[in-house]
Amino acid sequence: MANIRTDADRAGAKAPVKAHKKARKLKTYRVLCAVTRAEWYEIQAPDEDTARRQAFCDGELIDAGDVTDAAACDSEEVHL
C-alpha cells in the first residue's frame, strides 16, 4: 500500500508539514521598564518651584492613580 499515489501526489502536492517539528527553546530575559503613573504629594515649601523639586523625595504621598504608560528601557539575556 505504500506505493499507492493519490490525485494530490500526481499533481505534485507537497507532503503536509508537521505542526510541531521541535519545541523552540525559550530564553530568559530581564527587562527594565519605566512606568508612569499619577501620584499626588503634599509638602510644605517656600514656593511652588521648590515644592515641585522636592515633593517626590520629601513629600507625603497622598494619592496614586493608575499606570498611564510603561515603556521598555533596557533588556538583557539572563544566562542561568
Backbone as numpy.savetxt, mean C-alpha at the origin, in Angstrom:
# Nx Ny Nz CAx CAy CAz Cx Cy Cz
-5.84 -44.74 -27.91 -6.64 -43.55 -27.91 -5.80 -42.30 -27.91
-4.53 -42.38 -27.60 -3.67 -41.22 -27.54 -3.47 -40.61 -28.92
-3.71 -41.36 -29.96 -3.49 -40.86 -31.32 -4.74 -40.26 -31.95
-5.83 -40.16 -31.23 -7.06 -39.61 -31.77 -6.93 -38.10 -31.84
-7.16 -37.50 -33.01 -7.06 -36.05 -33.18 -8.46 -35.47 -33.27
-8.66 -34.40 -32.57 -9.96 -33.72 -32.62 -9.94 -32.67 -33.71
-11.10 -32.08 -33.99 -11.17 -31.01 -34.97 -10.27 -29.84 -34.57
-10.18 -29.54 -33.29 -9.34 -28.44 -32.82 -7.86 -28.74 -33.08
-7.47 -30.01 -32.88 -6.08 -30.40 -33.15 -5.75 -30.21 -34.64
-6.66 -30.63 -35.49 -6.42 -30.53 -36.93 -6.39 -29.08 -37.38
-7.09 -28.20 -36.68 -7.11 -26.78 -37.04 -5.89 -26.04 -36.50
-5.05 -26.72 -35.74 -3.83 -26.09 -35.24 -3.99 -25.41 -33.89
-5.03 -25.73 -33.16 -5.24 -25.12 -31.84 -4.17 -25.61 -30.88
-3.73 -24.69 -30.03 -2.72 -25.04 -29.03 -3.39 -25.71 -27.84
-2.60 -26.49 -27.14 -3.11 -27.14 -25.93 -3.41 -26.07 -24.88
-4.44 -26.27 -24.09 -4.76 -25.28 -23.06 -3.61 -25.13 -22.07
-3.38 -23.90 -21.65 -2.32 -23.62 -20.68 -2.81 -23.98 -19.29
-1.98 -24.63 -18.53 -2.36 -25.00 -17.17 -2.49 -23.72 -16.35
-3.54 -23.66 -15.56 -3.84 -22.46 -14.79 -2.79 -22.19 -13.71
-2.31 -23.21 -13.08 -1.36 -23.03 -11.98 -0.06 -23.74 -12.31
0.78 -23.08 -13.10 2.05 -23.69 -13.45 2.90 -23.86 -12.20
3.15 -22.75 -11.53 3.95 -22.78 -10.31 3.58 -21.54 -9.51
3.36 -21.72 -8.24 2.98 -20.59 -7.40 4.16 -19.61 -7.34
3.85 -18.31 -7.52 4.89 -17.29 -7.44 5.34 -17.15 -6.01
6.64 -17.03 -5.82 7.18 -16.85 -4.49 7.02 -15.39 -4.10
6.35 -15.15 -2.99 6.13 -13.79 -2.53 7.32 -13.31 -1.72
7.64 -12.04 -1.87 8.73 -11.42 -1.14 8.15 -10.53 -0.05
8.94 -10.24 0.95 8.50 -9.37 2.04 9.09 -7.98 1.84
8.24 -6.97 1.93 8.68 -5.58 1.79 8.26 -4.78 3.01
9.09 -3.84 3.39 8.76 -2.89 4.45 8.54 -1.55 3.75
7.36 -0.95 3.96 6.98 0.26 3.24 6.71 1.38 4.24
7.36 2.52 4.01 7.14 3.71 4.83 6.03 4.53 4.17
4.98 4.83 4.93 3.87 5.61 4.41 3.72 6.89 5.22
3.54 7.99 4.54 3.22 9.26 5.20 1.71 9.37 5.23
1.15 9.48 6.41 -0.30 9.51 6.57 -0.71 10.90 7.05
-1.68 11.46 6.39 -2.17 12.79 6.74 -3.56 12.66 7.33
-3.78 13.30 8.46 -5.11 13.34 9.03 -5.26 14.66 9.77
-6.47 15.05 9.98 -6.73 16.30 10.69 -6.60 16.08 12.18
-5.82 16.92 12.83 -5.67 16.88 14.27 -5.74 18.31 14.81
-6.54 18.50 15.83 -6.68 19.81 16.45 -5.95 19.81 17.79
-5.09 20.79 17.99 -4.33 20.95 19.22 -4.69 22.28 19.86
-4.63 22.32 21.19 -4.78 23.58 21.91 -3.46 23.89 22.60
-3.05 25.15 22.51 -1.78 25.57 23.10 -1.89 27.03 23.50
-1.25 27.39 24.57 -1.15 28.79 24.95 0.13 29.34 24.33
0.00 30.44 23.61 1.14 31.02 22.92 0.94 32.53 22.82
2.04 33.28 22.64 1.93 34.73 22.55 1.29 35.22 21.25
1.38 34.40 20.18 0.79 34.81 18.90 0.48 33.56 18.06
-0.26 33.78 16.97 -0.71 32.66 16.13 0.45 31.93 15.47
1.47 32.64 15.00 2.62 31.99 14.35 3.33 31.04 15.31
3.54 31.48 16.54 4.18 30.62 17.55 3.30 29.42 17.85
2.01 29.63 17.96 1.09 28.53 18.22 1.16 27.49 17.10
1.21 27.94 15.85 1.28 27.00 14.72 2.58 26.20 14.74
3.70 26.84 15.07 4.99 26.15 15.10 5.09 25.14 16.24
4.49 25.44 17.37 4.71 24.62 18.56 3.54 23.70 18.93
2.42 23.82 18.27 1.22 23.07 18.66 1.43 21.56 18.60
2.05 21.06 17.58 2.22 19.61 17.44 3.06 19.04 18.57
4.15 19.69 18.93 5.06 19.18 19.97 4.61 19.53 21.38
4.11 20.75 21.57 3.83 21.22 22.93 2.35 21.36 23.25
1.49 21.25 22.27 0.06 21.44 22.50 -0.62 20.18 22.99
-1.88 20.34 23.32 -2.69 19.21 23.78 -3.62 18.79 22.64
-3.53 17.52 22.24 -4.40 16.99 21.20 -5.82 16.91 21.73
-6.74 17.60 21.05 -8.12 17.59 21.53 -9.08 16.88 20.59
-8.70 16.70 19.31 -9.57 16.02 18.37 -8.74 15.54 17.19
-9.07 14.37 16.68 -8.39 13.82 15.51 -9.44 13.34 14.52
-9.23 13.67 13.26 -10.17 13.28 12.22 -9.74 12.01 11.51
-10.44 11.70 10.45 -10.14 10.53 9.65 -8.86 10.74 8.85
-8.28 9.65 8.40 -7.12 9.73 7.52 -7.57 10.32 6.20
-6.86 11.34 5.75 -7.24 12.01 4.51 -6.36 11.62 3.34
-5.14 11.13 3.63 -4.24 10.78 2.55 -3.17 9.83 3.08
-2.76 8.92 2.27 -1.64 8.05 2.61 -0.80 7.87 1.36
0.47 8.23 1.45 1.36 8.13 0.30 2.58 7.29 0.68
2.90 6.32 -0.16 4.10 5.51 0.08 5.31 6.38 -0.22
6.21 6.50 0.74 7.38 7.36 0.60 8.64 6.57 0.26
8.75 5.38 0.78 9.96 4.60 0.59 9.62 3.13 0.82
10.42 2.27 0.25 10.21 0.83 0.48 11.54 0.11 0.35
11.63 -1.01 1.01 12.83 -1.83 0.93 12.43 -3.29 1.09
13.14 -4.16 0.39 12.87 -5.58 0.51 13.51 -6.08 1.79
12.80 -6.91 2.52 13.31 -7.47 3.77 13.81 -8.87 3.49
15.08 -9.09 3.76 15.66 -10.40 3.53 15.68 -11.16 4.85
14.93 -12.23 4.89 14.83 -13.02 6.12 15.84 -14.13 6.14
